[in-house]
């Protein structure tokens, strides 16, 4: 393999890793926001249901727990927001990021969404006769969680295009990307070639 084609192969692999890193950062931020909203909706539903003629301490404890989880997820979203614009080249200089285990196609994302929707309807049907307010809150929370599948699928499938746009709009990053070689890249290229040879 010539030096030019070797460089092109390295840039292609590096672009793939960087585009996925950018997609994962965005998907994590959106996921944390969705999780925070879902937990807060379910927690508020439990709190409202507990305020009847007889205060239900179990529901109040569940409401408190869900709201605390929602607050933690909101803090996670804030942390994800601070990291979303961190230099992508510096972030992968020492090690290759692990690949995200998440739906990558529209069909896979819709399968996750349908799963959460069915789960929400099932729980809502089971709870409605005894706790109608909580049942509605659970259905709404699961509807929000159903967005997680399409969010990850959309971000991961459009990561390459988004990274290309970033390179086009940032000349300095494009120059750094062209000559940037992290320490793990050569070993990764060797593994890629050995995997191709085995197949």
C-alpha positions in Angstrom: 0.0 0.0 0.0 1.4 3.4 -1.0 2.0 6.1 1.5 -0.8 8.3 0.0 -3.4 5.5 0.1 -2.2 4.6 3.7 -2.8 8.2 4.7 -6.2 8.2 3.1 -7.2 5.1 4.9 -6.0 6.5 8.2 -8.0 9.7 7.6 -11.1 7.6 6.7 -10.8 5.6 9.9 -10.1 8.7 12.0 -13.1 10.5 10.5 -15.3 7.6 11.4 -14.2 7.6 15.0 -14.5 11.4 15.3 -18.0 11.5 13.7 -19.2 8.8 16.1 -17.7 10.7 19.1 -19.5 13.9 18.0 -22.8 11.9 17.6 -22.4 10.3 21.0 -21.8 13.6 22.7 -25.0 15.1 21.2 -27.0 11.9 21.8 -25.9 11.8 25.5 -27.0 15.4 26.0 -30.4 14.8 24.4 -30.8 11.5 26.3 -30.1 13.2 29.6 -32.7 15.8 28.9 -35.3 13.2 27.9 -34.5 11.1 31.0 -34.7 14.1 33.3 -38.1 15.2 31.9 -39.5 11.6 32.0 -38.4 11.1 35.6 -39.8 14.5 36.6 -43.2 13.7 34.9 -43.5 10.3 36.6 -42.4 11.8 40.0 -44.9 14.7 39.8 -47.6 12.2 38.8 -46.9 10.1 41.8 -46.8 13.1 44.1 -50.2 14.3 42.7 -51.7 10.9 43.1 -50.5 10.7 46.7 -52.4 13.9 47.7 -55.8 12.4 48.0 -58.1 11.8 51.0 -55.4 9.5 52.4 -51.8 10.5 51.9 -50.0 7.5 50.5 -46.4 7.4 51.9 -45.2 4.8 49.4 -46.3 7.0 46.5 -44.7 10.1 48.2 -41.4 8.1 48.6 -41.6 7.0 44.9 -42.3 10.6 43.9 -39.3 11.8 45.8 -37.1 9.1 44.4 -38.2 9.8 40.8 -37.8 13.5 41.2 -34.3 13.1 42.6 -33.4 10.8 39.7 -34.7 13.5 37.3 -32.5 16.1 39.0 -29.5 13.9 38.7 -30.2 13.4 35.0 -30.6 17.2 34.6 -27.1 17.6 36.2 -25.9 15.0 33.8 -27.3 17.0 30.9 -25.4 20.1 32.2 -22.2 18.1 32.3 -22.8 16.7 28.8 -23.4 20.3 27.6 -20.1 21.4 28.9 -18.3 18.6 27.0 -20.2 18.8 23.7 -17.8 21.4 22.3 -14.6 20.0 23.7 -11.8 19.5 21.2 -12.5 16.2 19.4 -8.9 15.7 18.4 -7.6 16.1 21.9 -10.3 13.8 23.2 -9.1 10.9 21.2 -5.3 11.5 21.3 -4.5 8.9 23.9 -7.1 6.2 23.2 -9.7 5.2 20.7 -13.2 5.7 22.2 -15.4 2.6 22.7 -18.1 2.2 20.1 -21.5 3.1 21.3 -23.9 0.2 21.8 -27.0 1.9 20.5 -29.5 1.7 17.6 -27.9 2.9 14.5 -30.7 2.6 11.9 -34.1 4.1 11.7 -35.7 0.6 12.1 -33.7 -0.1 15.2 -34.6 3.2 16.7 -38.3 2.7 16.0 -38.1 -0.8 17.6 -36.8 0.8 20.8 -39.5 3.5 20.6 -42.3 0.9 20.1 -40.9 -1.1 23.0 -41.1 1.8 25.4 -44.6 2.8 24.0 -45.9 -0.7 24.6 -44.4 -0.8 28.0 -46.0 2.5 28.9 -49.4 1.5 27.7 -49.2 -1.8 29.6 -48.2 -0.1 32.9 -50.8 2.6 32.3 -53.6 -0.1 31.8 -52.4 -1.9 35.0 -52.4 1.2 37.1 -55.4 3.1 35.8 -58.0 1.5 37.9 -56.3 2.3 41.2 -54.0 5.3 40.5 -55.3 7.1 37.3 -53.1 10.2 37.7 -50.0 8.1 38.1 -51.0 5.9 35.2 -51.2 8.9 32.9 -47.9 10.1 34.2 -46.3 6.7 33.5 -47.7 6.7 30.0 -46.3 10.2 29.3 -42.9 9.2 30.8 -42.6 6.1 28.7 -43.6 8.2 25.6 -40.7 10.5 26.4 -38.4 7.5 26.9 -39.5 6.2 23.5 -37.7 9.1 22.0 -34.3 7.6 23.0 -34.2 5.1 20.2 -34.8 7.6 17.4 -32.4 10.1 19.0 -29.5 7.7 19.1 -30.3 6.2 15.6 -30.5 9.7 14.1 -27.4 11.0 15.7 -25.2 8.0 14.9 -26.5 7.7 11.3 -25.9 11.4 10.6 -22.6 11.7 12.4 -20.5 11.5 9.2 -22.4 14.3 7.5 -22.2 16.5 10.7 -18.5 16.0 10.9 -18.0 16.9 7.3 -19.9 20.1 7.8 -17.7 20.9 10.8 -14.6 20.3 8.8 -15.9 22.6 6.0 -16.7 25.4 8.4 -13.5 25.2 10.5 -10.3 25.5 8.4 -8.0 25.2 11.5 -9.6 21.9 12.5 -9.4 20.6 8.9 -5.7 21.3 8.8 -5.1 19.7 12.2 -7.2 16.7 11.2 -5.1 16.2 8.0 -1.9 15.8 9.9 -3.1 14.5 13.3 -2.1 10.9 14.1 -3.1 9.6 17.5 -0.9 7.0 19.1 -3.5 4.2 18.7 -4.2 4.8 14.9 -1.5 2.5 13.5 -2.5 -0.4 15.6 -6.2 0.2 14.8 -5.3 0.2 11.1 -3.5 -3.1 11.5 -6.5 -4.7 13.2 -8.8 -3.3 10.5 -6.7 -4.9 7.8 -6.4 -8.2 9.6 -10.2 -8.3 10.1 -10.7 -7.6 6.3 -8.2 -10.4 5.5 -10.1 -12.9 7.6 -13.4 -12.0 6.0 
